């Protein structure tokens, strides 16, 4: 199971494992891939959240024009200067500035974090987690130097990976759709990688079961703990399922832990995923 930026690494790993000649293979069986809120589409297309932010009233008409205008130069630079393109992206949405200056998203919306359209600051549980991982006790348990601060190398790592951020993995992704068993899910109110952006990109992919998937019905699903409440939507065919998790932002497991647990555990059980997803409970 891989989430966000790690999803593209998961696709690459799965395809490398599948394509390795038998004589060179390790004793490892890959049963499937779980890709949550994944960085699978071209980064500029995926992160241009202008329309999503406008439709959710986080941007007005003026903000919409300003925000949309920033992505044109990023798109142009991404073809020949990925470092500069990443810098512009970082001051637009990523907020990787070491000087603490706000990103364009933060200035236009007043939000501190760009994870969900439903909250403007980190939830208390996320703040508590950040504080905990920066404690000496936690660092010592993982043999991490006590002077190290969480995310302190984020900007440096981003620079090292700037080329990978803009690398097109469409061919690998299409191959994975053809040969792998995949559960892919997005968050309904993800303000960083809007679900609608991914869906638009996904519709352009060419894979052997595309027509079968397009004919598949869209159904609601619920958790067993709360069968009356719709947890999300699911479209499913053999070897591929695409789900939307309602009320979830970019950090889907933080926002809707019960929904994501039920979704992913149903997939990992094996057998018929659709049947696993259904709860055998009778409504009173």
C-alpha positions in Angstrom: 0.0 0.0 0.0 1.4 3.3 -1.1 0.1 6.9 -0.7 0.6 10.2 -2.5 4.1 10.6 -3.9 5.0 7.0 -3.1 2.3 5.7 -5.4 4.5 6.2 -8.5 7.3 4.3 -6.8 4.8 1.5 -6.1 3.9 1.3 -9.8 7.5 1.2 -10.8 8.3 -1.5 -8.2 5.4 -3.6 -9.3 6.3 -3.4 -12.9 10.0 -4.1 -12.3 9.0 -7.2 -10.3 6.6 -8.4 -12.9 9.1 -7.9 -15.8 12.1 -9.4 -14.1 13.2 -12.6 -15.9 12.4 -15.8 -13.9 16.0 -16.7 -13.4 16.7 -13.3 -11.7 13.5 -13.1 -9.6 13.5 -13.0 -5.8 11.2 -15.2 -3.7 8.6 -12.5 -3.5 5.0 -12.6 -4.6 3.1 -9.4 -5.3 -0.6 -9.9 -4.8 -1.7 -6.3 -5.7 -1.1 -2.6 -5.4 -3.0 -0.1 -3.2 -2.6 3.4 -4.5 -4.1 6.1 -2.3 -4.4 9.8 -3.4 -1.6 8.9 -5.7 0.8 11.1 -7.6 0.2 9.2 -10.8 -0.8 11.9 -13.3 1.7 14.6 -14.6 2.3 16.8 -11.6 1.2 20.1 -13.2 -2.1 18.7 -14.4 -2.7 17.0 -11.0 -1.8 20.0 -8.8 -3.5 22.7 -10.8 -6.4 22.8 -8.4 -7.7 26.2 -9.6 -11.2 24.9 -10.7 -11.6 22.8 -7.6 -10.7 25.7 -5.3 -13.1 28.0 -7.2 -16.0 25.5 -7.1 -15.5 25.0 -3.4 -15.5 28.8 -2.9 -11.9 28.9 -1.6 -11.0 31.2 -4.5 -13.1 34.1 -5.9 -12.9 35.3 -9.6 -9.8 37.4 -9.0 -8.0 34.6 -7.1 -9.0 32.1 -9.8 -7.3 34.2 -12.4 -4.1 34.7 -10.4 -3.8 31.1 -9.3 -4.5 29.7 -12.8 -2.0 32.2 -14.3 0.8 30.8 -12.2 0.6 27.3 -13.7 1.3 28.3 -17.3 5.0 29.2 -16.7 5.4 26.1 -14.5 4.1 23.9 -17.3 6.4 25.6 -19.8 9.5 25.3 -17.5 8.8 21.6 -16.7 10.0 20.7 -20.2 13.5 22.1 -19.9 14.2 23.4 -16.4 12.7 21.1 -13.7 14.6 22.8 -10.9 13.1 26.2 -11.6 9.7 24.6 -12.3 9.8 22.9 -8.9 10.7 26.2 -7.3 7.7 28.0 -8.8 5.5 25.0 -7.8 6.9 25.2 -4.2 5.9 28.8 -3.8 2.5 28.2 -5.4 1.3 25.1 -3.5 4.0 23.0 -1.8 5.1 25.8 0.6 8.7 24.6 0.7 10.1 28.1 1.3 12.9 27.9 3.9 12.2 31.5 4.9 8.7 30.7 6.0 7.0 32.9 3.5 3.5 31.8 2.6 2.7 30.1 -0.7 0.3 31.6 -3.2 -2.4 29.1 -2.1 -2.0 30.3 1.5 -2.2 34.0 0.6 -5.2 33.6 -1.6 -7.2 31.3 0.6 -6.1 32.1 4.2 -5.5 28.3 4.7 -2.4 27.2 6.5 -2.4 23.7 5.0 -3.5 22.5 1.6 -4.8 19.0 2.5 -8.5 19.4 2.5 -11.2 21.8 1.5 -12.8 21.2 4.9 -10.1 22.5 7.2 -7.6 25.4 7.1 -5.2 24.2 9.8 -3.8 20.8 10.9 -6.2 18.8 12.9 -5.2 18.4 16.6 -4.3 14.7 16.0 -1.8 15.7 13.3 -0.3 18.4 15.5 0.1 15.9 18.3 1.8 13.4 15.9 4.3 16.1 14.7 5.1 16.9 18.3 5.5 13.3 19.3 7.9 12.4 16.4 10.1 15.3 17.4 10.5 14.1 21.0 13.9 12.6 22.1 12.2 9.4 23.1 10.8 8.7 19.7 14.1 9.6 17.9 16.1 7.4 20.2 13.7 4.5 19.5 14.4 4.8 15.8 18.1 5.6 16.2 17.6 9.1 14.7 20.0 11.9 15.8 18.4 14.0 18.5 19.2 17.2 16.7 17.2 16.1 13.6 13.8 17.8 13.1 10.9 16.2 11.2 10.7 17.5 7.6 13.9 19.5 8.0 15.3 18.0 4.9 12.1 18.3 2.9 13.4 21.0 0.6 16.7 19.2 -0.1 14.9 15.9 -0.9 12.5 17.8 -3.2 15.4 19.3 -5.1 17.1 15.8 -5.5 13.8 14.4 -6.8 12.9 17.4 -9.0 13.5 15.4 -12.2 11.4 12.5 -11.0 8.5 14.9 -10.1 8.2 15.8 -13.8 8.9 12.4 -15.2 6.0 10.9 -17.3 5.1 7.4 -16.0 2.1 7.0 -18.2 3.5 3.9 -20.1 4.3 2.2 -16.8 0.9 3.1 -15.3 -1.0 1.7 -18.3 1.1 -1.5 -18.2 0.2 -1.9 -14.5 -3.5 -1.4 -15.3 -3.2 -4.2 -17.8 -1.3 -6.7 -15.7 -1.6 -5.9 -12.0 -4.3 -6.2 -9.4 -5.0 -2.6 -8.3 -7.1 -0.7 -5.8 -6.9 3.0 -6.4 -8.6 5.6 -4.3 -8.8 9.4 -4.0 -10.2 11.8 -1.4 -13.4 13.7 -2.3 -12.2 17.0 -0.9 -8.4 16.7 -1.6 -7.2 20.2 -2.2 -3.7 19.2 -3.2 -4.4 16.4 -5.7 -8.1 17.0 -6.6 -10.0 13.8 -7.3 -11.5 15.4 -10.4 -8.0 16.2 -11.8 -7.0 12.6 -11.5 -10.2 11.4 -13.0 -9.7 13.7 -16.0 -6.2 12.3 -16.6 -7.3 8.7 -16.0 -9.9 9.0 -18.8 -7.1 9.7 -21.3 -5.3 6.4 -20.5 -5.4 3.5 -23.0 -5.5 0.0 -21.5 -7.0 -3.3 -22.4 -10.0 -3.1 -20.0 -10.8 0.5 -20.5 -14.1 -0.1 -22.2 -15.1 -2.7 -19.6 -14.3 -0.2 -16.8 -16.3 2.6 -18.5 -19.3 0.3 -18.6 -19.0 -0.7 -15.0 -21.6 0.8 -12.7 -20.8 3.2 -9.9 -22.0 2.0 -6.5 -21.9 3.4 -3.0 -20.2 1.6 -0.2 -20.3 1.9 3.6 -18.3 0.7 6.5 -19.6 -2.2 8.7 -19.6 0.1 11.7 -21.8 2.7 10.1 -23.8 0.9 7.3 -26.3 3.7 6.9 -23.8 6.4 6.0 -22.3 6.4 2.5 -18.5 6.1 2.9 -17.7 6.5 -0.8 -18.2 5.4 -4.3 -16.7 2.4 -6.1 -16.3 1.4 -9.7 -14.9 -2.1 -10.0 -13.9 -4.7 -12.6 -11.7 -7.7 -12.5 -8.2 -6.7 -11.3 -9.0 -3.0 -10.9 -11.2 -0.9 -8.6 -11.4 2.9 -8.3 -12.9 4.4 -5.2 -13.7 7.9 -3.9 -13.6 8.3 -0.2 -16.2 10.9 0.9 -15.2 13.7 3.3 -11.5 12.8 2.9 -8.8 15.2 1.9 -5.2 14.4 0.7 -4.5 12.5 4.0 -7.3 10.1 3.5 -6.4 7.8 6.4 -6.2 10.7 8.8 -9.6 12.2 7.7 -11.6 9.0 7.3 -9.6 6.2 9.0 -12.6 3.7 9.3 -13.5 4.1 5.6 -9.9 3.6 4.4 -9.4 0.7 6.7 -12.6 -1.0 5.4 -11.7 -0.3 1.8 -8.1 -1.5 2.0 -8.8 -4.5 4.2 -11.5 -5.7 1.9 -9.0 -5.6 -1.0 -6.3 -7.4 1.0 -8.7 -10.3 1.9 -8.4 -11.6 -1.7 -11.3 -13.3 -3.5 -14.2 -11.1 -4.7 -13.4 -7.5 -3.7 -17.0 -6.3 -4.2 -18.4 -9.0 -1.9 -15.7 -8.3 0.7 -16.7 -4.6 0.6 -20.3 -5.3 1.4 -21.3 -5.7 5.0 -23.6 -8.6 5.9 -25.6 -6.5 8.3 -29.4 -6.1 8.2 -30.5 -2.5 8.7 -32.9 -2.2 11.6 
